[in-house]
Amino acid sequence: MDKVLGAIPARYDSTRFPGKPLARIGDKPMIQWVYEAARRCRVLDHIVVATDDERIRDAVTAFGGDVILTGDHHQSGTDRLSEVADFYAEHNVIVNIQGDEPGIEPELIEGVVRLKLDHPEWEMTTAARPFTDSEDPLQPDRVKVTLSKHGRALYFSRSLIPFPRNKTANPCYLHLGIYAYQRDFLMRFLTLPGSALEKTEQLEQLRVLENDYNIGVYVTDTSMQPVDTPEDLQVVKSIFKQRKLIP
């Protein structure tokens, strides 16, 4: 059986929201909400926060979480994830759980992992959901994905895809930032040549598709927005209050 590691990359230096993983939601830092959601996922054998900042390390240690202090040279969360994979070599599947999604559902994590385990021929899996009527798919920071009949990603874009030439077009799917990797492919991914599509769209996952590898997509109905800015944090706090998770 594959052992599954849930890894939560957490950077302190965010351009739009410095110190984001330590922002308080109720009486907990954001990173603790993410960690505790991951703990409720039944398919993860172990969970670890990966950070290059001692303040985040100390916060995770304080609430009893496992944490690894990684190098400060990594250019992306995937680079940081590879260092974690080196340390946890006995785990065959590595799940990248974003540290800025305090409302992530354990069922979403499980769906992405189970899809990967059910399809070992797919090097990666991720997630998506249909856009709601209140959301604007034209926004470039809302990444879209199109799917094959068997649930593989055909393309990711900041543009609207597919173009709705007629009113019966397929639904537009919002890509959700969670990935499950086969461990050996994660290490191989970092050696792949740069992708023209990746550079054009500024989307790292396009390097996978342009090099003819597969990304399976788990489709869910709902998801809570990530926290990219202080304004996003206020929205998440309001939702948590409605759900009676915080006073």
C-alpha positions as CSV (number, residue, x, y, z in Angstrom):
1,M,0.0,0.0,0.0
2,D,1.2,3.5,-0.8
3,K,1.9,5.7,2.2
4,V,0.5,9.2,1.8
5,L,2.1,12.3,3.2
6,G,0.2,15.5,3.6
7,A,2.6,18.4,3.3
8,I,1.6,22.0,4.0
9,P,4.1,24.6,2.6
10,A,3.9,27.8,4.6
11,R,5.9,31.0,3.7
12,Y,6.1,34.0,6.0
13,D,7.1,36.5,3.2
14,S,4.0,37.0,1.1
15,T,3.9,40.0,-1.2
16,R,0.2,40.8,-0.6
17,F,-0.1,39.5,3.0
18,P,3.2,39.1,5.0
19,G,2.9,36.7,7.9
20,K,-0.3,35.2,6.5
21,P,0.1,31.7,8.0
22,L,0.1,33.3,11.5
23,A,-2.9,35.5,11.0
24,R,-5.5,34.8,13.7
25,I,-8.9,33.3,13.0
26,G,-10.6,33.2,16.3
27,D,-8.1,31.9,18.8
28,K,-5.9,30.0,16.3
29,P,-3.4,30.9,13.6
30,M,-4.5,30.2,10.1
31,I,-1.9,27.4,9.7
32,Q,-3.5,25.5,12.6
33,W,-6.9,25.5,10.9
34,V,-5.3,24.0,7.8
35,Y,-3.4,21.4,9.8
36,E,-6.5,20.3,11.8
37,A,-8.5,20.0,8.7
38,A,-5.9,17.8,7.2
39,R,-5.8,15.7,10.4
40,R,-9.5,14.8,9.8
41,C,-8.7,13.4,6.4
42,R,-8.6,9.6,6.7
43,V,-6.2,8.8,3.9
44,L,-3.2,10.7,5.1
45,D,-0.6,8.6,7.0
46,H,1.3,11.7,8.2
47,I,1.0,15.5,8.1
48,V,3.8,18.0,8.2
49,V,4.2,21.8,7.8
50,A,7.1,22.9,5.6
51,T,8.4,26.4,6.3
52,D,11.5,28.5,6.0
53,D,10.6,30.7,9.0
54,E,11.2,30.1,12.6
55,R,8.1,32.0,13.7
56,I,5.9,29.6,11.8
57,R,7.9,26.6,13.0
58,D,7.4,27.8,16.6
59,A,3.7,28.3,16.1
60,V,3.2,24.8,14.7
61,T,5.2,23.3,17.5
62,A,3.1,25.2,20.0
63,F,-0.2,23.6,18.9
64,G,1.5,20.1,18.7
65,G,1.9,19.9,14.9
66,D,4.8,18.3,13.1
67,V,7.0,20.8,11.2
68,I,10.2,20.8,9.1
69,L,12.4,23.8,8.6
70,T,13.3,23.9,4.9
71,G,15.8,26.1,3.0
72,D,15.0,29.7,2.1
73,H,16.1,29.3,-1.5
74,H,13.0,27.7,-2.9
75,Q,11.3,29.6,-5.7
76,S,7.9,27.8,-5.4
77,G,5.9,25.5,-3.1
78,T,6.7,22.6,-5.4
79,D,10.5,23.2,-4.8
80,R,9.9,23.2,-1.1
81,L,7.8,20.1,-1.4
82,S,10.7,18.2,-3.0
83,E,12.9,18.9,0.0
84,V,10.1,17.5,2.2
85,A,9.8,14.4,0.0
86,D,13.6,13.8,0.4
87,F,13.1,13.7,4.2
88,Y,10.1,11.4,4.1
89,A,11.4,9.0,1.6
90,E,9.1,6.1,2.8
91,H,6.0,8.0,1.5
92,N,5.0,7.2,-2.1
93,V,2.3,9.8,-2.5
94,I,2.9,13.5,-1.5
95,V,-0.1,15.8,-1.2
96,N,0.5,19.6,-1.4
97,I,-2.1,21.2,0.8
98,Q,-2.0,25.0,0.6
99,G,-1.3,26.7,3.9
100,D,-3.6,29.6,3.1
101,E,-6.8,27.6,2.9
102,P,-8.1,27.5,6.5
103,G,-11.6,26.3,5.3
104,I,-10.3,23.4,3.2
105,E,-12.6,20.4,3.5
106,P,-11.1,17.0,4.6
107,E,-13.4,15.4,1.9
108,L,-11.7,17.5,-0.8
109,I,-8.2,16.3,0.3
110,E,-9.5,12.7,0.5
111,G,-11.0,13.0,-3.0
112,V,-7.8,14.1,-4.6
113,V,-5.8,11.4,-2.8
114,R,-8.2,8.6,-3.6
115,L,-8.2,9.6,-7.3
116,K,-4.4,9.4,-7.3
117,L,-4.4,6.0,-5.6
118,D,-7.1,4.7,-8.0
119,H,-5.1,5.9,-11.0
120,P,-1.4,5.1,-10.5
121,E,-0.9,5.7,-14.2
122,W,-1.6,9.4,-13.6
123,E,1.4,11.2,-12.3
124,M,-0.6,13.8,-10.5
125,T,-4.1,14.7,-9.3
126,T,-5.7,18.0,-8.4
127,A,-9.2,19.4,-7.9
128,A,-11.8,21.7,-9.5
129,R,-15.4,22.8,-9.1
130,P,-17.9,24.6,-11.3
131,F,-18.0,28.4,-11.0
132,T,-21.0,29.7,-9.1
133,D,-23.4,32.3,-10.6
134,S,-21.9,35.0,-8.3
135,E,-18.3,34.4,-9.5
136,D,-16.6,36.0,-12.4
137,P,-14.6,33.5,-14.5
138,L,-13.1,36.3,-16.5
139,Q,-10.8,37.2,-13.6
140,P,-7.3,36.1,-14.4
141,D,-6.5,35.2,-10.8
142,R,-9.2,32.5,-11.0
143,V,-7.5,29.7,-12.9
144,K,-9.7,27.6,-15.2
145,V,-9.3,24.0,-16.2
146,T,-10.9,21.9,-19.0
147,L,-11.4,18.1,-18.5
148,S,-11.3,15.0,-20.7
149,K,-14.2,12.5,-20.6
150,H,-12.2,10.4,-18.2
151,G,-11.4,13.3,-15.8
152,R,-7.9,14.3,-16.9
153,A,-6.9,17.9,-17.3
154,L,-6.7,19.1,-20.9
155,Y,-5.5,22.6,-20.2
156,F,-5.3,25.3,-17.4
157,S,-5.7,28.9,-18.2
158,R,-6.2,32.4,-16.7
159,S,-8.4,33.1,-19.7
160,L,-11.9,31.8,-20.0
161,I,-12.0,28.2,-21.2
162,P,-13.8,26.8,-23.0
163,F,-15.1,29.8,-24.9
164,P,-18.9,29.7,-24.7
165,R,-19.7,29.9,-28.5
166,N,-23.2,28.7,-27.7
167,K,-25.3,28.5,-24.6
168,T,-25.0,24.8,-24.3
169,A,-21.3,24.8,-23.7
170,N,-19.7,22.7,-21.0
171,P,-19.5,24.3,-17.5
172,C,-16.5,26.3,-16.6
173,Y,-14.4,24.8,-13.9
174,L,-12.4,26.7,-11.3
175,H,-9.1,25.0,-10.5
176,L,-8.4,24.4,-6.8
177,G,-4.8,24.6,-5.6
178,I,-4.2,21.1,-4.2
179,Y,-2.0,18.5,-5.8
180,A,-1.2,14.8,-5.1
181,Y,2.1,13.6,-6.7
182,Q,3.6,10.2,-7.1
183,R,6.9,10.7,-5.2
184,D,9.2,9.8,-8.0
185,F,7.4,12.1,-10.4
186,L,7.6,15.0,-8.0
187,M,11.4,14.7,-8.0
188,R,11.4,14.3,-11.8
189,F,9.1,17.3,-12.3
190,L,11.8,19.7,-11.0
191,T,14.2,18.4,-13.8
192,L,11.7,19.0,-16.6
193,P,12.6,21.7,-19.1
194,G,10.8,25.0,-18.8
195,S,7.5,25.1,-20.6
196,A,6.5,27.9,-23.0
197,L,2.9,27.5,-21.9
198,E,3.9,27.7,-18.3
199,K,5.9,31.0,-18.9
200,T,3.0,32.5,-20.9
201,E,0.3,31.7,-18.4
202,Q,2.5,31.8,-15.3
203,L,1.0,28.4,-14.3
204,E,3.5,25.8,-13.1
205,Q,1.1,22.8,-13.8
206,L,1.3,23.5,-17.5
207,R,4.8,22.2,-17.5
208,V,3.4,18.8,-16.6
209,L,0.9,18.8,-19.6
210,E,3.3,20.2,-22.1
211,N,5.8,17.4,-21.3
212,D,3.0,14.8,-21.9
213,Y,2.3,13.8,-18.3
214,N,-1.2,13.3,-16.8
215,I,-3.1,15.3,-14.2
216,G,-6.3,13.8,-13.0
217,V,-9.0,16.2,-11.7
218,Y,-11.3,15.5,-8.8
219,V,-14.5,17.5,-9.2
220,T,-16.3,18.8,-6.1
221,D,-19.4,20.9,-5.7
222,T,-18.1,23.6,-3.3
223,S,-15.0,25.0,-1.7
224,M,-14.0,27.9,0.4
225,Q,-11.8,30.6,-1.0
226,P,-8.1,30.8,-0.1
227,V,-6.7,33.8,1.8
228,D,-4.6,35.9,-0.5
229,T,-5.1,39.3,1.1
230,P,-6.2,40.8,4.4
231,E,-9.6,41.4,2.8
232,D,-9.9,37.7,2.0
233,L,-9.2,37.0,5.7
234,Q,-12.2,39.1,6.7
235,V,-14.4,37.2,4.4
236,V,-13.2,33.8,5.8
237,K,-13.8,35.1,9.3
238,S,-17.4,36.0,8.5
239,I,-18.0,32.5,7.0
240,F,-16.5,30.9,10.1
241,K,-18.7,33.0,12.3
242,Q,-21.8,31.9,10.3
243,R,-20.7,28.3,10.8
244,K,-20.2,29.0,14.5
245,L,-16.6,27.9,14.3
246,I,-15.5,31.1,16.0
247,P,-17.4,33.6,18.2
